[in-house]
Amino acid sequence: MTGEYQHSLDSKGRIFIPAKLRDELGEVFFITISMDKCLCVYSRENWQELSDKVSAMPYIKQRKMRPLFAHAAKCELDSQGRALIPQNLRDFAGLTKNVSVVGCNNHAELWDSEAWKSVYAFETTPENIAAVLEELDF
């Protein structure tokens, strides 16, 4: 998934999912916590891949994945292309009003727009871009 989009939560905690991402996420998708102060959004297929990888792990390692599943929410789009983000997930990511929806390869991320600004500022420095390209052997 690619791109960056700016949207607002409505009074019920719903967010409009951009059409480009709706096509990739599908009608049913999963939202869970992240190692960053944001939420990760996975299509049903990518969520199943993640789940299969966890299932293949030894039990002791599977237990470490518990937070991803305990805090996950299965979401469906309404007729206007909006998804309800449960309150506990909004609280985790500090989502109150303005949300940046960011494509991140096999998933999307939902960031509080102010928090995203500082992450974006760091990640788009020439030095960081050079380090990323070096990781990719460019």
C-alpha positions as CSV (number, residue, x, y, z in Angstrom):
1,M,0.0,0.0,0.0
2,T,1.3,3.4,-0.9
3,G,0.4,7.1,-0.4
4,E,-0.4,9.5,2.4
5,Y,-3.9,10.9,3.0
6,Q,-5.3,13.3,5.5
7,H,-8.7,12.6,7.1
8,S,-10.7,13.4,10.2
9,L,-12.4,11.1,12.7
10,D,-16.1,11.9,12.9
11,S,-17.9,12.2,16.3
12,K,-18.5,8.5,16.3
13,G,-14.9,7.5,15.8
14,R,-15.2,6.6,12.1
15,I,-12.7,7.4,9.5
16,F,-13.0,7.6,5.7
17,I,-10.8,5.1,4.0
18,P,-9.3,6.5,0.8
19,A,-10.7,4.8,-2.4
20,K,-7.2,3.6,-3.4
21,L,-6.7,1.9,-0.1
22,R,-10.3,0.5,0.0
23,D,-9.5,-1.4,-3.2
24,E,-6.4,-2.9,-1.5
25,L,-7.9,-3.5,1.9
26,G,-11.2,-4.9,0.8
27,E,-14.6,-4.6,2.5
28,V,-13.4,-6.4,5.6
29,F,-10.0,-5.7,7.2
30,F,-8.2,-5.8,10.5
31,I,-6.8,-3.0,12.7
32,T,-4.3,-3.6,15.5
33,I,-1.7,-1.9,17.6
34,S,1.9,-1.2,16.3
35,M,5.3,-0.9,17.9
36,D,5.0,2.8,17.1
37,K,2.2,5.0,18.4
38,C,0.0,4.3,15.5
39,L,-2.4,1.6,14.3
40,C,-1.7,-1.0,11.5
41,V,-4.4,-1.8,9.1
42,Y,-4.3,-5.2,7.2
43,S,-6.4,-6.6,4.4
44,R,-8.0,-9.9,5.2
45,E,-5.4,-11.7,3.1
46,N,-2.4,-10.0,4.8
47,W,-3.9,-10.6,8.2
48,Q,-4.2,-14.3,7.4
49,E,-0.6,-14.4,6.3
50,L,0.4,-12.8,9.6
51,S,-1.8,-15.2,11.5
52,D,-0.3,-18.2,9.6
53,K,3.2,-17.1,10.4
54,V,2.3,-16.8,14.1
55,S,0.7,-20.2,14.0
56,A,3.9,-21.7,12.6
57,M,5.9,-20.4,15.6
58,P,6.7,-22.4,18.7
59,Y,4.1,-21.8,21.4
60,I,6.4,-19.7,23.6
61,K,7.0,-17.3,20.6
62,Q,3.3,-17.2,19.8
63,R,2.6,-15.9,23.3
64,K,4.7,-12.8,22.5
65,M,2.3,-12.0,19.7
66,R,-0.7,-11.9,22.0
67,P,-1.0,-8.1,22.0
68,L,-1.4,-8.0,18.2
69,F,-4.4,-10.3,18.4
70,A,-5.9,-9.2,21.7
71,H,-6.1,-5.6,20.5
72,A,-7.1,-6.4,16.9
73,A,-10.5,-5.4,15.5
74,K,-12.2,-6.8,12.5
75,C,-13.6,-3.8,10.6
76,E,-16.1,-3.4,7.8
77,L,-16.7,-0.4,5.6
78,D,-20.1,1.3,5.7
79,S,-21.8,2.5,2.5
80,Q,-19.9,5.8,2.6
81,G,-16.4,4.1,2.8
82,R,-15.9,4.7,6.5
83,A,-14.7,2.4,9.2
84,L,-15.3,2.6,12.9
85,I,-12.1,2.5,14.9
86,P,-12.8,1.1,18.4
87,Q,-12.1,3.5,21.3
88,N,-9.3,1.4,22.8
89,L,-7.4,1.5,19.5
90,R,-8.0,5.3,19.2
91,D,-6.7,5.8,22.7
92,F,-3.6,3.6,22.0
93,A,-2.6,5.7,19.0
94,G,-3.8,9.1,20.4
95,L,-6.3,9.5,17.6
96,T,-8.7,12.3,18.4
97,K,-9.5,14.3,15.2
98,N,-6.9,14.6,12.4
99,V,-5.5,11.4,11.1
100,S,-2.8,10.7,8.6
101,V,-3.4,7.4,6.7
102,V,0.0,6.2,5.4
103,G,0.7,3.3,3.0
104,C,3.4,1.0,4.3
105,N,3.9,-1.8,1.9
106,N,1.6,-4.7,3.0
107,H,-0.4,-2.6,5.4
108,A,-1.5,1.0,6.1
109,E,-0.9,3.0,9.2
110,L,-3.2,5.4,11.0
111,W,-1.3,8.2,12.8
112,D,-2.4,11.2,14.8
113,S,-1.5,13.9,12.2
114,E,0.7,15.9,14.7
115,A,2.6,12.8,15.7
116,W,3.0,11.8,12.0
117,K,4.6,15.3,11.2
118,S,7.6,14.6,13.4
119,V,8.0,11.0,12.1
120,Y,7.7,12.3,8.6
121,A,10.3,15.0,9.2
122,F,12.8,12.5,10.5
123,E,12.2,9.8,7.9
124,T,12.4,12.2,4.9
125,T,15.9,13.6,5.7
126,P,18.4,13.0,2.9
127,E,20.5,11.0,5.4
128,N,17.6,8.7,6.2
129,I,16.6,8.2,2.6
130,A,20.2,7.4,1.8
131,A,20.2,4.8,4.6
132,V,17.0,3.3,3.3
133,L,18.3,3.0,-0.2
134,E,21.5,1.5,1.1
135,E,19.5,-1.2,2.9
136,L,17.9,-2.0,-0.5
137,D,21.3,-2.2,-2.2
138,F,20.6,0.9,-4.4
